[in-house]
Amino acid sequence: MAIVGVGHSKFGERRDVNLPELGFEAAKPAFEDANLWPNDIDFLSVGTAGGWYEEVLPAVVVSEYLGLSGKGLVRCEAACASGSAAVATACNMIVSGQSDVAMAIGIEKMTEIDVMTAVELIGRAGYYTWEFHNFGMTFPGYYALYATQHMKKFGTTEQHLAQVAVKNHKYGAMNSDAHLQRAISVDDVLSSRVVAWPLKLYDCCPMSDGAAAVILASEDKAKSLTDSPVWIEGIGISSDTANVSKRPDFVGLRATVAASEKAFKKANVSVDQIDVADVHDCFTIAEILAYEDLGFCKKGEGPRMIEEGQTDIGGKIPINVDGGLIAKGHPIGATGTSMIVGLTRQLRKQGGKSQAPIKNGLALAHNVGGTGHYCYVTILRS
């Protein structure tokens, strides 16, 4: 199946719109991009973790506002990978023959609650009874475990982590939809307040509101709609134990390794053929782990990749040239669909100031839920 239309809202603190209005902001340009109307859509999947806003049935509210009442509808939850789950569900509806044209929307409004409540809700994103209730784990705390272990085993430094933030803020400053649009320095990162050592404020993604929409069509339908479809070549999905104390180490995410292997096999491509990638950088250490777990480098070589500029435009593999979660923002349910939107534009060579070189026509989206509790890897081809 192919992507025939994409749309993206502005990410940030969106107090100016309610949830369905935010969804419309992403869906309208997607309809226009595909030259389709709501009547043309057979099925809608809505990716959202929920719990941050007033709507208990967000998919129903969003669907109605978009004029899609009566169509097939489902809400998808896979924590921070909910948007990718929505895309995968829409794909499955097309592959199974139940739909010719399906839409996936990822959406979240996280700023309607106070920060401490948000910290508690995200801190529960693991094994509540064992980790949050007994030990008070927070989401930054989980990734700090991985950061300190990676530092101990491979010599990763706070400067390496800071370089990830600097790169992603550089590209975020070029992205008009990004939550944070200001370039920063390594000193800015290192001097920012500690959140969960070694992670500091600029090592962490912001809590954001936002939405992104993707319209998918069967092969025959796609060819009748556009001369430049972007094909979904493979989706790999995996998961891991809820209780991180049961994991063998804290220097990588097994779900990423497994999901990427499945995606590469389904797409029949190798990692060195990927032109551009979006990886799940909820924290700076998460991006370095992704370099290694996806196979862009060997285990322990991620810090050198960022140090040598290998993940910048002009380097070995441009990564997160939309600003990533660190700068673009991380509205949990919207992140996966946002990655697909950005990479679709990259493959169409509509990336603007942050357009990466496209040689093989291949892009990769890596979307993690929780601390590797879910993982979706999607490979796109132009």
C-alpha positions in Angstrom: 0.0 0.0 0.0 1.0 3.6 -0.4 0.9 7.0 1.3 -1.1 9.4 -0.9 -1.6 12.3 1.5 0.0 13.8 4.7 -0.8 16.6 7.0 0.8 18.1 10.2 -0.4 20.5 12.9 1.8 22.9 14.7 3.3 21.2 17.8 3.6 23.1 21.1 1.3 24.3 23.8 -1.9 24.5 21.8 -4.4 26.1 24.2 -6.0 27.8 21.1 -7.7 24.5 20.0 -9.6 21.6 21.5 -8.8 18.0 20.6 -11.0 17.6 17.5 -9.9 21.0 16.2 -6.3 19.9 16.6 -7.0 16.8 14.6 -8.7 18.8 11.8 -5.5 21.0 11.6 -3.6 17.8 10.5 -6.4 16.1 8.5 -7.3 19.1 6.3 -3.9 19.4 4.6 -3.8 15.6 4.3 -7.1 15.6 2.4 -5.8 18.4 0.2 -2.5 16.6 -0.4 -4.4 13.5 -1.5 -7.1 15.4 -3.4 -9.7 13.5 -1.5 -12.8 14.2 0.6 -13.9 12.6 3.9 -16.5 10.5 1.9 -13.5 8.9 0.1 -12.1 7.4 3.4 -13.3 3.9 4.3 -11.6 3.6 7.7 -10.0 5.8 10.4 -7.5 4.7 13.0 -6.7 7.2 15.8 -3.5 6.8 17.7 -3.6 8.4 21.2 -2.4 7.3 24.6 -5.0 9.5 26.3 -5.4 10.5 29.9 -4.2 14.1 29.4 -7.5 15.6 28.2 -11.2 15.6 28.8 -12.3 13.2 26.0 -12.8 9.6 27.1 -13.6 8.5 23.6 -11.2 10.6 21.5 -11.5 8.6 18.3 -15.2 9.1 18.1 -15.0 12.8 18.7 -12.2 13.3 16.2 -13.9 11.2 13.6 -17.2 13.1 13.9 -15.4 16.5 13.6 -13.7 15.3 10.4 -17.0 14.2 8.8 -16.2 10.5 9.1 -19.0 9.3 11.3 -20.3 6.0 9.9 -16.8 4.9 8.7 -14.8 2.1 10.2 -13.1 3.4 13.4 -10.7 2.3 16.0 -8.5 3.8 18.7 -4.9 2.5 18.9 -2.8 2.7 22.1 0.8 1.7 22.2 2.1 4.3 24.6 4.5 6.7 22.7 4.2 4.4 19.6 0.4 4.8 19.4 0.7 6.8 16.1 2.7 4.0 14.5 0.2 1.5 15.7 -2.5 3.6 14.0 -0.6 3.5 10.7 0.0 -0.2 11.0 -3.7 -0.8 11.7 -4.7 1.3 8.7 -2.2 -0.7 6.6 -3.7 -3.9 7.7 -7.2 -2.8 6.8 -6.0 -2.2 3.2 -3.9 -5.4 3.0 -6.8 -7.5 4.2 -9.0 -6.0 1.5 -11.5 -4.4 3.9 -10.5 -0.9 2.8 -9.2 0.9 -0.3 -8.5 4.2 1.4 -7.7 4.5 5.1 -6.6 7.4 7.3 -4.4 7.3 10.4 -4.3 10.2 12.8 -2.0 10.5 15.7 -3.0 13.1 18.3 -2.4 14.2 21.8 -3.0 17.2 24.1 -0.6 16.9 27.0 -0.6 20.5 28.3 -4.1 20.6 29.8 -2.9 19.0 33.0 -0.2 20.3 35.4 3.4 19.1 35.1 3.5 17.0 38.2 0.4 15.1 37.2 1.9 14.5 33.8 5.2 13.3 35.4 3.2 10.8 37.5 1.2 9.5 34.5 4.3 9.0 32.4 6.1 7.5 35.4 3.4 4.8 35.4 4.4 3.8 31.9 6.2 0.6 33.0 5.3 -1.8 35.7 3.2 0.3 38.1 3.1 -1.9 41.2 6.8 -2.8 41.2 8.5 0.3 39.8 6.3 3.3 40.3 4.5 2.4 43.5 7.4 0.9 45.3 10.4 2.8 43.9 8.9 6.0 42.5 10.4 5.7 39.0 9.9 8.5 36.5 10.2 8.4 32.8 13.5 10.3 32.8 14.6 8.0 35.6 14.2 5.0 33.3 16.3 6.4 30.6 18.9 7.6 33.1 19.4 4.0 34.0 20.3 3.3 30.3 22.5 6.4 30.1 24.6 5.6 33.2 25.1 2.0 32.1 26.1 3.1 28.5 28.5 5.6 30.1 30.0 2.9 32.3 30.4 0.2 29.6 31.3 2.3 26.5 32.7 5.6 27.8 29.7 7.7 26.7 29.9 11.2 28.1 27.5 14.0 29.0 29.0 15.9 26.0 28.0 13.1 23.6 24.4 13.4 24.9 24.5 17.2 24.6 25.7 16.9 21.0 22.4 15.0 20.2 20.4 17.8 21.6 22.4 20.5 19.7 21.9 18.6 16.4 18.2 18.2 16.9 17.6 21.7 18.0 19.5 22.9 14.9 17.0 21.2 12.7 14.0 22.1 15.0 14.9 25.7 14.3 14.3 25.0 10.6 10.9 23.3 11.2 8.0 25.7 11.3 5.8 23.0 13.0 8.3 22.3 15.8 7.6 23.1 19.4 11.1 24.4 20.1 12.6 26.5 17.3 15.8 27.8 18.8 19.3 26.5 18.2 21.3 25.8 21.3 25.0 25.0 22.2 26.7 22.2 24.1 27.2 24.6 27.0 23.5 25.4 27.1 22.8 21.7 27.5 25.4 21.0 30.1 24.5 24.0 32.2 20.7 23.3 32.2 19.2 21.9 35.3 19.5 18.2 36.1 16.3 16.2 35.7 17.7 12.6 36.3 21.4 12.5 36.1 23.0 12.5 33.6 19.9 13.7 31.8 19.4 17.5 32.0 16.6 19.7 30.8 17.8 19.9 27.2 18.4 16.1 27.1 14.6 15.7 27.5 11.8 16.2 25.0 9.1 18.7 25.9 5.5 17.8 26.7 3.6 18.9 23.6 0.2 19.1 21.9 -0.1 18.1 18.3 -1.5 16.0 15.5 -0.3 14.4 12.3 -2.3 12.6 9.6 -1.5 10.0 7.0 -3.8 8.8 4.2 -3.1 5.4 2.8 -4.4 3.6 -0.3 -4.2 0.3 -2.0 -1.8 -0.1 -4.9 -4.3 0.4 -7.7 -6.1 3.2 -5.9 -2.8 5.0 -5.1 -1.7 4.9 -8.8 -5.0 6.6 -9.8 -4.6 9.3 -7.1 -1.0 10.4 -7.4 2.1 10.2 -9.6 4.4 10.2 -6.5 3.1 7.6 -4.0 5.4 6.7 -1.1 5.2 3.0 -0.5 5.2 1.3 2.9 7.7 -1.5 2.2 7.7 -3.1 5.7 6.6 -2.7 9.3 8.3 -4.5 12.1 6.7 -4.7 15.5 8.0 -6.0 18.8 7.7 -5.6 22.6 9.5 -6.3 25.8 8.8 -7.0 29.5 7.0 -4.4 31.5 9.4 -4.9 34.4 12.8 -3.5 33.4 14.5 -5.4 36.2 13.9 -8.6 34.2 16.0 -7.3 31.3 19.5 -8.6 30.8 21.2 -5.1 30.5 20.5 -1.4 30.1 22.7 -0.6 27.1 20.0 -1.2 24.4 16.4 -1.9 23.7 15.7 -5.5 22.6 12.3 -4.5 21.1 14.1 -2.1 18.7 16.5 -4.8 17.5 13.7 -7.3 16.9 11.3 -4.8 15.2 14.1 -3.6 12.9 15.1 -7.1 11.9 11.5 -7.8 11.0 11.1 -4.6 9.0 14.3 -5.0 7.0 13.3 -8.6 6.2 9.8 -7.6 5.1 11.1 -4.7 3.0 14.0 -6.8 1.6 16.5 -4.0 2.2 19.6 -3.6 4.4 20.3 -0.8 6.9 23.1 0.7 4.8 20.5 1.4 2.0 18.5 3.8 4.2 18.8 7.5 3.1 17.2 9.2 6.1 15.7 8.2 9.4 13.6 9.4 12.2 14.4 7.7 15.5 12.7 7.9 18.9 14.8 10.5 20.8 12.5 11.1 23.8 15.9 11.6 25.6 19.3 12.1 24.1 20.5 8.7 25.2 17.6 7.1 23.4 18.9 8.4 20.0 22.3 7.0 20.7 20.8 3.6 21.6 18.8 3.7 18.4 21.9 4.2 16.3 23.2 1.0 17.7 20.0 -1.1 18.0 18.9 -0.3 14.4 22.3 -1.3 13.1 23.6 2.1 11.8 26.7 1.3 13.8 28.0 -1.4 16.2 27.1 -1.5 19.9 29.1 1.1 21.7 29.9 3.2 18.6 26.8 5.5 18.8 28.7 8.2 20.7 31.3 8.4 17.9 28.5 8.8 15.3 27.2 11.9 16.9 30.7 13.2 17.7 31.8 12.9 14.1 28.6 14.4 12.6 27.7 11.1 10.9 24.0 11.7 11.7 23.9 15.2 10.3 22.9 16.1 6.7 26.0 15.3 4.7 27.0 12.5 7.1 26.6 8.7 6.8 22.9 8.7 7.7 20.9 11.9 8.4 18.8 11.3 11.5 16.0 13.5 13.0 16.3 16.3 10.5 12.9 17.5 11.5 14.1 18.2 15.1 13.2 14.9 16.5 11.2 14.6 19.7 13.8 16.7 21.5 12.9 19.8 19.5 9.9 19.1 17.3 8.1 17.9 20.4 6.5 14.6 21.6 2.7 14.7 21.7 2.7 11.0 22.5 0.0 9.7 20.2 1.1 12.0 17.3 4.8 11.1 17.3 4.6 8.0 15.0 2.4 9.6 12.4 4.6 12.8 12.5 7.6 10.7 11.7 5.8 9.2 8.7 4.7 12.7 7.5 8.2 14.1 7.7 9.8 11.1 6.0 7.2 11.1 3.2 8.1 14.7 2.5 11.8 13.8 2.6 11.3 11.1 0.0 9.3 13.5 -2.1 12.2 16.0 -1.8 9.9 18.5 0.0 12.1 18.7 3.1 12.9 22.4 2.6 16.0 23.7 4.5 16.5 20.3 6.1 16.2 18.1 3.0 18.5 15.1 3.2 20.1 13.6 0.1 17.9 10.8 -1.4 19.9 8.2 -3.3 18.1 4.9 -2.8 14.6 6.3 -2.1 14.4 4.6 1.3 13.5 6.0 4.8 13.1 4.5 8.2 10.8 5.5 11.1 11.6 4.1 14.6 8.9 4.7 17.2 9.3 3.3 20.7 6.6 3.1 23.4 7.6 3.4 27.0 11.2 2.3 27.7 11.2 -0.2 24.9 7.9 -1.8 26.0 6.7 -1.4 22.4 8.6 -0.7 19.2 7.4 -0.1 15.6 9.9 0.2 12.7 8.4 1.4 9.4 10.4 1.4 6.1 9.2 3.7 3.3 10.2 3.8 -0.4 9.6 6.5 -3.0 
